[in-house]
């Protein structure tokens, strides 16, 4: 018996919401970054679930793409966070509010 | 290379363009390498090139005389402008008139170059001075050798530019810089009329070449001819400093004295006379235009003569006298006595260049003093300058047998020969004034007791050389035109102007000559009585007639009228536009717009908090908003 799709989607929604809340509420850049990864993986889960549901490989291919892009993004993002930390001795995003009037 | 084969192109054995090429080379070399020249070498270099130009003009003359009697030799170099049907060549022309002008220009210029080597010695911009002088000679030669109106105009504007550069040569002094601007702007008024005239000539004849235009000029209707002639004449009035555009010339004396001699006495200012004489077929098609030329000429001659009497500055006196003599030349041209006008032009180039160089020698000896009130008795201290000046003075006053006598007599006599007695009498009055102001200056400068403590010295050798050669030319130049009918110059110019008519006025040639010389003697006598004899206390007369003196000295307030009537209102209008209209209205509109946008932006920028999390929230809300819209919609 196949697990119904709604289970997967529910889990995906829960993970995405957790990720979103993490982005909005946490101030440490590293934690925000991890939350974003959580959101991405929630979406990946939904994609793979849909792919299985419809017997179509498009969703799985798209999930792979999103993982590759996420890996590339981690490289850049971590580099920015490290240099931010070196510069300011803190990874608090609220303190790094320079780009404003 | 000959393009434009539809017109007959007679090529002389020697290319004409060589003549202006020499000074152009000098100007370019000196302008590009001016700082590297040391000592007086650049002056010799420039003088040599102008001398080469003079020699090649003589070769051209011999070439022309040895030719088979064509009226003109023309060199077409290349087609310069080709726009639709409008086509102008760069073409040079040699005919008797051009030769006389080119010889005068290059000859006098050579002497003045040599003179300047001494006069400008030690000037920090020595080489640049000679670069400008060479450039001037180049443009002047282009002017007199041009074969069409447009190329003539190039030379015309070019000499104006050099005049500007040289008047303002000592631009550190504000009067010099102002005078340069004034000369440039005032002559520009005439030049714009001249340019309009050139456009009209094109519209009427579909050509600017001299041979085409002048061959067809007699077909002109009287009205058209009057308009054309007066437009050209307006250009001549500006360039030759005739009433009412004469005010720039006295101020132009701020330039170095050799410049005054070369540009503002001998050559450039006579370009207007050359233009009128060159374009005489157009003027002859209109009786009205000729009469206007003669009237402007004689009125200017008398006006400037009266002004010259009141001058204390030796160079301003000579400037007014130049205006007056140019008036005589226009008078002669207006009377149809073209060869007499050209004869006076040549003689004037000799004696006025000589007088200016003499004045320069006096200034050189007195450390730049130009006020005749602080001269006097210089004849013992500077004998060479004195004796050459005497020749120039008597030549200009019109004492036979010096060149000025023959030249001016022929111009004055032309009125009587035309049967216009009133013009003749006016011309005699003008000659009387000439004799008076020249003699006054001579007595004030060289006779009497010295009125300053300076120890003057005579001219250095190179200045002396130029003075002596020009004085000889002023003395013997009369040989060129002993008779107005068959003298050397009139006979040479005959192919251009047609044969001179036998005089048919009420008075014989001898009586006319006697009348002019009598007038000259009377003029000198009056001046001697007042300024030379010591019997009249002329210093006291100056204060008794102070009003008349001041009026004469200020040129009868023409300049003041221009300043008050034209310049001041224009400045007022500009000030209104600059400080009221521009600042309040234009700037106000622009600044107001900026302020409105700024106010909106001030509200809007509060959104940019710089906090990443608030941006993330905004993104989230945006996505939720768009998604709910899509959900509701479908």
Contacts between the chains, C-beta under 8 A, distances in Angstrom:
chain1	res1	chain2	res2	distance
A	20	B	620	6.4
A	23	B	613	7.3
A	23	B	616	5.3
A	24	B	613	5.8
A	24	B	616	6.0
A	24	B	617	5.7
A	24	B	620	7.2
A	25	B	613	7.8
A	27	B	613	7.5
A	32	B	612	7.8
A	32	B	613	7.9
A	93	B	611	7.4
A	93	B	612	4.6
A	93	B	613	6.5
A	94	B	611	5.8
A	94	B	612	7.9
A	94	B	613	7.1
A	96	B	612	7.6
A	97	B	609	6.7
A	97	B	610	3.2
A	97	B	611	5.2
A	97	B	612	7.8
A	98	B	610	6.2
A	99	B	608	7.5
A	99	B	610	5.3
A	100	B	608	4.5
A	100	B	609	5.8
A	100	B	610	3.2
A	101	B	605	4.5
A	101	B	608	5.5
